[in-house]
């Protein structure tokens, strides 16, 4: 029996001609019954060379938006290459966490049987809200309570993982949970705590235009959730806002 149309178009290279690369990627995701929300990583469904093709396609779409906004990019030297710059910024920079695999993380056994609270931070995070694609800029702290079976990873790797997760259109509450899931999977600690504080420019740049407000949220797991004293110790070691 032949494959369904979606699978054929997604998997047969002879069907690429004339089919936008975004359609081919989307059909692969649908054929695999995989979600592709704004904060999902879809790197497994992008073939070599297709990210550059997607860059060309997004450039054309951004140009259409500029045209619809009645901006004369043909004669305005400030915006003549804006469509390409914006497309590159979205695909390869601010939303790069959607299109590239997770950073390689080397894990080491806890040879010294470390079992004391460890805090990493502040880690600067840059993201964008899913609602308006406005920047979300902030910082986060990660607390780890290891055990003798915990995998140890380098301090810089926490920042790499945070950058990968945050480099997508995000909702802060969901982003912190995604990061917690990833770190927990990599390290298998007795406890994990994450606190994130960020300015949301969908509130500061537009809307109420309040530059001073912040959103702070946390995820507590394992012993951080069960042990109030440990939770207080972690929170007390995090500098307060403005410090």
N, C-alpha and C positions, 0 to 999 in steps of 0.2 A: 504494500500500500504506500502511496506517496506521502511525504510529510505534509502537514498543513501549510497554508500559504505563508503564515508568519515565520515558521521555522525555515522554510525554503528561502525566503528573502533574507533572513538573518544569517543563515549559515552557508549559502551557496555564493562563492565569490563572483560567479558569472551573472548574478542578479544585482551587482553593485551599480552598474551603469545607470545613471539618471535617478538613482534613489538617494536622497539626502542621507548623510552618514548618521544624523540624529535618528532617523527612522530605522535604520539598520540596528543601531544600538538598542533603541527602544523595543524593537521586535524581539531581539535576543532576550532582553529582560522579561518581557511578557511570556515568551515561550518557556522560560525557566521558572515562571511564576515568582519572580523576584520583585520586591518593592523598589521604586526609585523616587522616593520623596526627596525633598530639598536637602535633608541632612543625611542621606544614604550615600555610601561609597559604591560606585559602579565600575571600578577599575577592572574587575574580572571580565567585564563584558565589552571592553574596548580593545580592539586588535591593534597591533603595531602599525603606526602611521595614521590611525584614525583620529587621534587627538589633534593633529595638524589639520586634517580635513574638517574637523569640528570647529577649529579656530576660524577657518575660512567661512564656514556656514554662519557662525555666530557674528562674525564681522559684517556679513551681508544683512543680518537681521538688525543689528545695532544701527547700521546705516539707514535702514528703513525707518527705524524709530526717529533718528535725527531728521530725516526728510519729513516725517509726519509732524514733527515739532516745528517745521518751517525754519530750519537752520540751513543756511546756504553754505554747506561744507565745500562746495566746489570753488568758491571765491573767498571764503573766510580762512585765512592762513592758520588761525588758531584751532580750527576744528577739522581741517582737511584729512587728518589721520586719526581723528578721535575714535571712530568706529573700531579700528584695528587695536588701538591702545586699550579701549574698554574691554573688547573681547579677550585680549591677552590677559588683562588684569583679572577678569572673572575666571577664566579657565585655568590659568597657570599660577595665579597668586592667591587672591582672596578666597576663591572656591576650589583651590587645588586639591583639597582634602576629599573631594568627590571623585576625582579622576585618576588619582595615583594610588598604588598599593600602600599599605601601612609601612612605616619606616622599619627597617630591620633592627631588631632588638636582641642583643646577646644577653642571655640569662645565665647567671652563675649560681651554684648552690650556696647556701648559707653556711659556709665552712666553719665560721666562728660562732655559730649558734646565737646570732644577735637576737635579742628579744626586748629591746628598749624602743621607746617611741622615736620615730624619725619623721622630720617635717621637711618638705621641699617647697621652696617658694620665697618670695612671690614670683610666679611665672607670669610674664606678660602674655595676654591672650588677645587675639584680634579675630573678630568674626563679623557676621552681618545678620540682622534679623530677617526671618523668612517673610515677614509681612510687607516690609517696604524696601528691603535690601539696603538698609542704612547700616553704617558701622556699629558694631558692639565692641568696645575697647575696655579691657579691664585686666585683672590679675587674679590668680588663684593660688591656693596653698593645698598641698597634698600631705596627709598624715598616714604613715604606715606603721602598723604594729606587726613586726615579723615574728615568725616562729622558726624552728630548726629546719622545717621543710620549705620555707619561703624561698622563692627565686629572687636573687639580687640583681638589679639592673643599674646601670650608670645613672648618675644624677641628671645628666643632660638628656637622657632618654625620656624622662618624664616630660620635659619641655617639648621634645619631638612628638610624643604621643598627643600632648595637648594641642600642639599646632595642627596636627593631622585631623583631629576631631573637630577643632574649632574652625578649620578652613572650609566651611560649608555654610550655606544659609541655615541659621540655627535659631532655636528658642533656648534661652539660657538654661531653663530647668531641664530640658531634654539633653542638652550638651553635657551637663555635669554628670548625668546618669550614664550617657554613652562613654564618657571618659572613665568613670568609675568601673563600669563593666570591663573595659579594656585592660585597665591596670590590675584589676582583680584577677582576670584571666592570666595575665602575664606573670604575676608575682605570688598569688595564692597566700596572702597574709592572714593573720588572725583578725586583723581589723584594718579598715580603710576609711579615711575621712577626706572629703574635699570641700573646700569653701571657695566660692567665686564671687567677686565683687566687680561690677562693670557699669560703665556708662552706656546707655542705649541712645544712639543719635536719632532714632525714630521719635524719641521724646525730647531730645536736646536741640536737634536741627530743624525739626518740623513740629507740628502739633502744638503742645503747650510751650515748647522752646525753653524747657527748664534744664539749665546746664549743670545744676548742682545735685540733682537726684541720682542715686545709685540703686542698682538691684543687687542684693546679696542673697545667695542661697547655698544650701549645703546638702551633701549626701553623707550619711553615717552608716557604716556596715560593720558587722561582727562585733568585736569587743567595744568599739566606739559607741555602738548603739546600746549595748547592755551595761556598760560601766560608766556611770555618770561622772566619776572622778577623772577618768581618763579623758572623757569628752571635754570636761572643763579645763584640764591641763592643755589639751590641744588648742582649744579656743583662746586660752589666756596667752599662748605663745605667738599668736597671730597679731601683728600690729593693727591697731584700730584705724578706721578710715581717716585719711589725712596725715597719718604719721609717715 
